[in-house]
């Protein structure tokens, strides 16, 4: 081992975040090419849906949005408690979000998330964060 256990674990986590743990990259690349050739027009829907989620959770005291004005389908937020706890509790109310380490939480929208789904998830996640912040 080249370093202490905590540093090695952190390096592994960053490697995965940056795609270093991928296998079968050609299959993923094919999916990306298909998306670019067939779904670019509808990306604005994903961005709007992410905006709904960002607005809802950005109003919660103690939650700080990272890149709040970025037109993307990804919402990153710092929570006043560990993201792992938010992920666990959100799953219990059928909202899937990702723990990005420490207080960092990631929400994403995509082709399978309708505007109704986004509004529902936004409200459930907002209510959960308000409850956890209290």
N, C-alpha and C positions, 0 to 999 in steps of 0.2 A: 504494500500500500504506500502511495506517495505522499499521503497526508493523513490527518486525523479523520475519523469516521464521519463527523458532521460535515466537514469540507467536501469529502468525496460524495456524500449523499446530495449535497447542494449542487455539486458539479453535474451529477447524474440527472438531477431534476432540470437544470438549465439545458443540458444536452437534449432531453426529451422535448422541452418547450420549443427548442429551435429545430426540431425535426430530426435530430440525430439518432433517434430510436426507430426510425421508419424502416420497414422491410417492404419489398415488392413496390418500390417507388414508381415503377412503370404503370402499374394499375392505378395508382393515385394520379399520376400525370394524365392518363387517359380520361379519367373523370374530370380533371381540370380543363382539358381541351374540350370535352363535350360541353361543359358548362359555359366556356367562353364562346363556343359556336352556337349555343342554343338558348342561353338564359341571361345574357347580359342585359337585355331590355328590362327584365323584371327585377334586377338588383335594387332598383329604387324602392320597391315594395319591402325588401328586407331592411333597407336603411330606415324607412319610415317606421316599420315595426320595432326596430331597435330603439328608435327615437321615443316611441311610446313607453318602452320599458325604462329608458334612461330618465325620462321626465318623471315617471312615477317614483322611482327609487331615489332620484336626485333630490326630491322634496323631503326625504326622511332626515331628521336631525342626526348628525354624526356620520352620514354617508357622504363620501366625496367622489364625484365622478372624475375619472381620468379621461382626458380628451373629450369633454362634453359636447363640443361642436363638430367633431369629426364625422363626416358622412360615411358611416360604415355599418356593417351588420353586427359589430362586436361592441358590447358595453362592458367597460372595466370600471369597477368601483372599489374603493377602500371602505371597509365596514368597521364599525367601532368594536367588533369582536372577531374572533377567528372565523375565516371564511369556511373552514371545515364544518363548523357548527351551523352556519347558514345553509350550506349544501345539504347537510343531513336533514335539517328541519324543512327546507324547501321541497326536498324529495317526498316528504310526508304529505305535502299538499299538492303533489303532482307537478312540481316545477323543477326542471333540471337545470342546474347551474354548475359552474366549475370552480373549484378551489385552486387558485393560482399561487397559493402559499401565503402564510400569515393572514393579513386582513384583506388580501386581494381576491375579488370575486369576478368571474367572467360570465356574461350572458351572451348568447348568440342567437340570431334568427337566420332562417334559411328557407328554402323552397317548401319544406314541410310545415312551416309555421304561418298560419293565416293571420289576417288582421284581428280576427276574433280571438284566436289563440294568444296573440301578443297582448291584447288588452286584458284578457283573463289572467295570464301569467304575471303581467305587470301589477295588477291589483293584488293578487295573492302574495307576490314577493314584497310589495310595498307594505301590506298589512303585517307580514311576518317580520320585516325589519323594524317596523314601528313597535311591535310587541317585544322584540328582542332588545331594542334600545331603551325600553322603559325600565 
